[in-house]
Amino acid sequence: MRNIQMSRNKYILYVALVLVAILAVALASQIRTLKKQWRTSVRIIPAESKSREDVAQNELNQDAARSSSQAEVLVKFRAGVSEDDIRDITSRFNDRIQDEIEAVSGLTAIDDSDNAEAAAVAIQYQNLSEVEYAEPNYEISLEQDGSDTSPVRVNDPHFEEQWSLANDGRNGGKRGADGNAMRAWITSKGSDQIVVGVLDSGVEYTHADLVNNIWTRPASIKPYQDRDLGTVDDVHGLNVVENNGEPMDENGHGTNCAGIIGAECGNKMGICGVNWKIKILPLKFLNGGGFGTVAGAIEAINYAIDRKRAGVNLRIINVSWGLPQRSRALEDVIRKASEAGILFVVAAGSSNNNNDTNPQYPAGYDTGNVISVAATDRTDGLATFSNYGLKSVHLAAPGKDILTTALGNEYELRSGSSMAAPVVAGVAALALSAHPDLSIGELRSLLLASVDKLPGLQGKVSTAGRINAARAVGR
């Protein structure tokens, strides 16, 4: 009997150990599942946030294989050099033509099959008599814009928090230190006949506060035709990152800019953009980590020029990024956009830098169709992070703690000259809605004259002023 009892105890102990082992395996599996779910539910934070480096590194790791196919140099061949000659030259160097930029004759993006240093490849081409210039395909990245606030999600409409549109002095602000949008709206609330391009990370075009103000290619305009890409069904714009017509934002920065320009107002939800009615055209060339290249930006601008020539009333492109290298190729295509009647509103930068001594581009191009924008805070002072330059930065606009649209049908506060530029782009569109026949030069001059001169901007920007929307529309 005693032996039976001992056997029974051993059996119970054995069963208990088996159950513990099973539970341990199950728990480990559950932990792995939870970790996986956590990883896949992490929201990509827009590039100005403090954690941008981690996101960018992950994106770079994911893109490692794809990066080898990107163009390494941009080469402008001289007039008279035929396509056959260009193919012969690239073949001789064991290189591959990656893209030909239709807007700028002779401008070619070239991939070096030997994976040599881009600078060395550029010199190799520059030494040819057939070449006007050659340069590396510089990388473009969204900078940390000096924000000292973490993104704040807003679950209910809070127009009163949009000090950039109507500053009543709360939260340490100064009454009237805003873009004077309320008064401008008496004259015009915008027009769905005006198209503004957002050259950035794409736009969450399904966002409830943006969906009605997103450009859709009309049936009268054919899909985009590119010599290298073929036919692109550009229903809502272009995605250069993946070479298709799906410009959905994976970073958030482009969606931030779009909301400032034209979040739908009067719809009893969310916030107001500078324009109640507008059409926003996403031009995506930055990936989820906020990285892209000069060649990608050029291809997106090339597309914008094509759409303008095809009949799209694209008048303005917002550029909320920059780079320290001066790219002649980028300058050339922006100059071509000027000929097509497109104004570029560009962030001056957010590293507290004097752009007169350390230029930033494309803000520093003197092409006649660029406006460089610094950022102000809610007291009408130059934001501490903002770049400036008496000669190279033209005007300022609200750019600190700006409430705008965010990924996931949400809202958040953002800071930077990259948030100030879309304020001015929005005002430019508002001015065109009131004065649709303005030329590119007239529009630029009107904006530069439509400022409130401020003591804190003396010696910092050429107009010494912050944009005033009411003046731009003639109020």
C-alpha positions, 0 to 999 in steps of 0.5 A: 500500500505504501509503494502504491502511495509513493507511485501515486505521489511520483505520478502527481509530481510528474504530471505537475512538472509536465503542466509547468513545462507546458505553461512555461512554453505557452507563456514564452509564446505569448510574450513573443506574440505581445512583443511582435504586436508591440513592434507592429503597433509602434507609431512612426514619429514625424522627423522633428521628434527627438526619436527620429534617429531610431526611426531613421536607422530602422528605415535605412536598414530596411532600405539597404538593398534598395539603396544600391539601385539609387542614382549616385550622380546627376549629370547635365550633358551639354546641348547637342549631346545625343541620347545615343552619345549619353548611352555610349558614355555611360556604357563606357564607364560601366554605368546605367542611366537611372532617369532622364529629367524631361523638364531640364534637357540633358539632365540625367541621373546615373547609377554607377555599377562599380559602386565607386564613391559618388564624388569620384564618379562626379569628377569622372563625368565633369572632366568630359567635354560633353558635360556641363556639370556633374554632382553627387546625388546628395541625400536629403533628410528632415532635420530636428526642428528644435521643438521643445515639446513632445507631440500632443494628440488632440481628440477634439476640435480646438481651433482656439489652440491655433494661435498661428491663425488667431492669437488671443494672448493665452499660454504666454502669447501676445494678442494679435501675434498671428497670421491674421487669417480671421480677417483674411477669411472675410475676403476669401476662404480659399478655392478648390481651383488652386492646387498646392504641391507638398514636396515631402513624405506624402500626405495621409489623404484619407485623414478626415480633415484633409480628404475633401481638400486632396487633389484628384486627377480629373478625367480630362487629364491623362495619367502621368507618362514618364520616359523611364517609369512608363504610365503612372496612375496618379490619382492623388499624386506621385510616390517617387520612393516606390515609383507609383501613384500611391503617395500615402504618408508613412512619416507624418511630416507631409501630413503636418504641412498639408494640415497647415495649408488646408485642413478643412474648416467649418466641418465641425471637426479637428482644426482649420487650415489657412484655406478652408477650400484648396486642393493639395497635391502630394509629391512624395519623395521622402521615405518613412524615416524622413530620408530621400535624395536630390534626384528624388526631389527633382523627379517629383518636381519634374512631375509637377511641371508636367502636370502644370503643363497638362492643365493642373492649376498647380501654382505653389509647392511647399518645401519644408526641408533643406540641405547644406550642399548647393545642387545645380541640378535641383536649382535647374529644375526649380528654375524650370518650374519658375518658367511654368509659373510655380512658386516655391515656399521654402523653410529657412531651416531650424538650426539657429543658423545664419543662412547668409554665411552658411547657406541652406538649399533650396531656400538659398536659390536666387531663381526668382520663384523662391520665398525663404521662411523663418519661424516666429513664436506666439509672442511675435519673436524669432523662434529660438531654433529658427534660421535667419539671414538678412539677405537670404531669408525673406520673411517669417511666419508662425512656426512654434507649437503649431497644431496640425493634422497627424497620421492616424486621423489625429492631430499634434503640435509641431515646431520648426521653420518647416511648419512656418513655410506651409503657413506662407504657402497657404497664404499664397494660395489664399491670395490667388483665390482672391487674385487668380490672375497674378503672375509668379512674380506678382504673387511673390512681390505681393507676399513680400509686401504683405508683412507686419514689420516687427522689431525682433525681425530687424536684421534677421529677414529681408522684409523685417516682417511676419506674414499677414494674410489679410494684407495678402488678400487685400483687406 
